[in-house]
């Protein structure tokens, strides 16, 4: 419904330079749906993403504690891992 409200004025316009064709409106609705699904994916999987981040952080800490870290952890990486 949101795409309809965004372009309703242009969809109903009689001015050909300002109006939106029905096909353009359909493309807008489809694009809006793709963007919305992408945001929903992130919000729906936030728990899994947070858990994955904590696993990576623990692995980095384990490597560092075991002395098998490939390279020292930089200050930038420390901020990212927190």
Secondary structure as GFF3:
##gff-version 3
##sequence-region A 1 82
A	DSSP	alpha_helix	2	12	.	.	.	ID=ss1
A	DSSP	alpha_helix	22	44	.	.	.	ID=ss2
A	DSSP	alpha_helix	46	66	.	.	.	ID=ss3
A	DSSP	alpha_helix	75	81	.	.	.	ID=ss4
###
